Amino acid sequence: MSDDLINNLEAATGSDGLLDCKIRAVVEGWKNVGGGWREWPDGRREQYDYGFAKPYTASLDAAVSLVPSGWSWIVEGNRNNTGNYARVFNDGLIAEPSEIFHGSKPPAIALCIAALKARATMTQDQR
């Protein structure tokens, strides 16, 4: 996973369709190589529709789909988005516990960050 993606999510102040597409690429395991083409880890390239992705940064339902299987999650916030945080954790049974993300972010973005950080602690087979 790219630190740039996490940095971009941490800088986001609201939902962002481009970030949703970048999250899709990370989850599916490919990278955008431009011109409507994607490249898989084995070097295979194919055309794709980069624009279709779940609304991860806008929807808690979509963001929770990023949480690794078997992990728990908590999102807490308030109506002013001034004290939101998300935590994704596994009690150390599957891998190292993830970091807790605190910040004044919309809850879906906070959960995206925490879930992607958790996924980054896992091997490809564990995801």
C-alpha positions as CSV (number, residue, x, y, z in Angstrom):
1,M,0.0,0.0,0.0
2,S,1.2,3.5,-0.8
3,D,2.0,6.0,1.9
4,D,0.8,8.6,-0.6
5,L,-2.7,7.1,-0.4
6,I,-2.7,7.3,3.4
7,N,-1.3,10.9,3.2
8,N,-4.0,11.9,0.7
9,L,-6.7,10.4,2.9
10,E,-5.3,12.1,6.0
11,A,-5.5,15.4,4.1
12,A,-9.0,14.8,2.8
13,T,-11.8,16.9,4.3
14,G,-14.7,15.1,2.6
15,S,-15.6,12.3,0.2
16,D,-13.4,12.1,-2.9
17,G,-14.1,9.9,-5.9
18,L,-10.5,9.8,-7.1
19,L,-9.4,8.5,-3.7
20,D,-12.2,5.9,-3.9
21,C,-10.7,4.7,-7.1
22,K,-7.2,4.6,-5.6
23,I,-8.5,2.6,-2.7
24,R,-10.1,0.2,-5.2
25,A,-6.7,-0.3,-6.9
26,V,-5.0,-1.1,-3.6
27,V,-7.8,-3.6,-2.5
28,E,-7.8,-5.4,-5.9
29,G,-4.0,-5.4,-6.0
30,W,-3.2,-3.5,-9.2
31,K,-1.8,-0.1,-10.2
32,N,-2.9,2.5,-12.6
33,V,-0.4,2.8,-15.4
34,G,-2.3,5.5,-17.3
35,G,-4.4,5.7,-20.5
36,G,-7.1,3.4,-19.0
37,W,-4.7,0.5,-18.4
38,R,-3.9,-1.2,-15.2
39,E,-1.0,-3.5,-14.3
40,W,-1.2,-6.6,-12.0
41,P,1.7,-7.7,-9.8
42,D,2.6,-10.4,-12.4
43,G,3.1,-7.7,-15.0
44,R,-0.1,-8.4,-16.9
45,R,-1.8,-5.3,-18.3
46,E,-5.4,-4.8,-19.2
47,Q,-7.8,-2.0,-19.9
48,Y,-10.3,-1.1,-17.2
49,D,-12.8,1.5,-16.1
50,Y,-11.0,3.4,-13.4
51,G,-14.0,5.4,-12.5
52,F,-16.1,2.7,-10.9
53,A,-15.4,2.2,-7.2
54,K,-17.4,1.9,-4.0
55,P,-17.9,5.3,-2.2
56,Y,-15.3,4.3,0.5
57,T,-14.7,7.9,1.6
58,A,-18.4,8.8,1.8
59,S,-20.0,5.7,3.2
60,L,-19.4,3.7,6.4
61,D,-20.9,0.7,4.7
62,A,-18.3,0.9,1.9
63,A,-15.5,1.7,4.3
64,V,-16.3,-1.2,6.6
65,S,-15.7,-3.6,3.6
66,L,-12.0,-2.6,3.9
67,V,-11.7,-4.0,7.4
68,P,-9.8,-7.3,7.2
69,S,-11.9,-10.5,7.8
70,G,-11.9,-11.5,11.4
71,W,-10.9,-8.0,12.7
72,S,-13.1,-5.8,14.8
73,W,-13.8,-2.1,14.2
74,I,-15.1,0.9,16.1
75,V,-16.1,4.3,14.8
76,E,-17.1,7.1,17.1
77,G,-17.8,10.7,16.3
78,N,-20.0,13.7,16.8
79,R,-22.2,15.7,14.6
80,N,-19.6,18.4,14.1
81,N,-16.9,16.0,12.9
82,T,-14.5,17.5,15.5
83,G,-13.8,14.3,17.5
84,N,-14.2,11.4,15.1
85,Y,-11.9,8.4,15.3
86,A,-11.8,4.9,14.0
87,R,-10.1,1.9,15.3
88,V,-9.5,-1.5,13.6
89,F,-8.1,-4.2,15.8
90,N,-7.6,-7.9,16.1
91,D,-6.6,-8.3,19.8
92,G,-3.2,-9.6,18.5
93,L,-4.7,-12.9,17.5
94,I,-4.2,-12.6,13.7
95,A,-1.4,-10.0,13.3
96,E,-0.1,-7.0,15.2
97,P,-2.9,-4.7,16.3
98,S,-3.4,-1.8,14.0
99,E,-2.9,1.9,14.9
100,I,-5.8,3.9,16.2
101,F,-6.5,6.9,14.0
102,H,-7.7,10.0,15.7
103,G,-8.6,13.1,13.9
104,S,-11.2,15.6,12.8
105,K,-12.2,13.6,9.7
106,P,-15.5,12.4,8.5
107,P,-16.1,8.9,10.0
108,A,-15.9,7.0,6.7
109,I,-12.4,8.5,5.9
110,A,-11.2,7.7,9.5
111,L,-12.3,4.1,9.0
112,C,-10.7,3.9,5.6
113,I,-7.3,5.0,7.0
114,A,-7.5,2.6,10.0
115,A,-8.6,-0.3,7.8
116,L,-5.9,0.3,5.2
117,K,-3.2,0.5,7.9
118,A,-4.5,-2.8,9.3
119,R,-4.4,-4.4,5.8
120,A,-0.8,-3.1,5.4
121,T,0.3,-5.2,8.5
122,M,-0.9,-8.4,6.9
123,T,0.7,-10.6,4.3
124,Q,-1.1,-11.0,0.9
125,D,-2.4,-14.4,1.9
126,Q,-3.9,-13.0,5.1
127,R,-5.9,-10.3,3.2
